[in-house]
């Protein structure tokens, strides 16, 4: 985390993902976080793969898949030598571990799209 616009906290995944350890909740003097820990997913954000992904260009990479402990990123062969990338939103925790290793900066952590959430 870092201080973002207006002094508000901002989560940055450019160097590493979140382990959901709760240290930010403990360090925050404002009570912005819920310090109680349980097995529920801490937020609804999930990984999203953009068009800059090398796999969309027929170049094998899959670095994001290697860093995803939840195995929420799946690659499926498609016509024309391409690979379709699917994020299993029910498995993705939005931890951001897949963001930093992406050589194209093609992965972001966003709110799931309505059609993805239904699937």
CORJO-V589155 format. One record per run of one state. SS is the DSSP state (H for helix, E for strand, C for the rest). FROM is the first residue (numbers start at 1). TO is the last residue. If there is no record, write none. Layout:
ss = <SS SS>
from = <FROM FROM>
to = <TO TO>
//
This chain:
ss = <C E C H C E C H C E C H C H C E C H C E C H C E C H C>
from = <1 2 4 5 8 9 11 23 28 45 50 54 58 63 68 73 78 79 82 83 88 97 101 107 112 114 119>
to = <1 3 4 7 8 10 22 27 44 49 53 57 62 67 72 77 78 81 82 87 96 100 106 111 113 118 119>
//
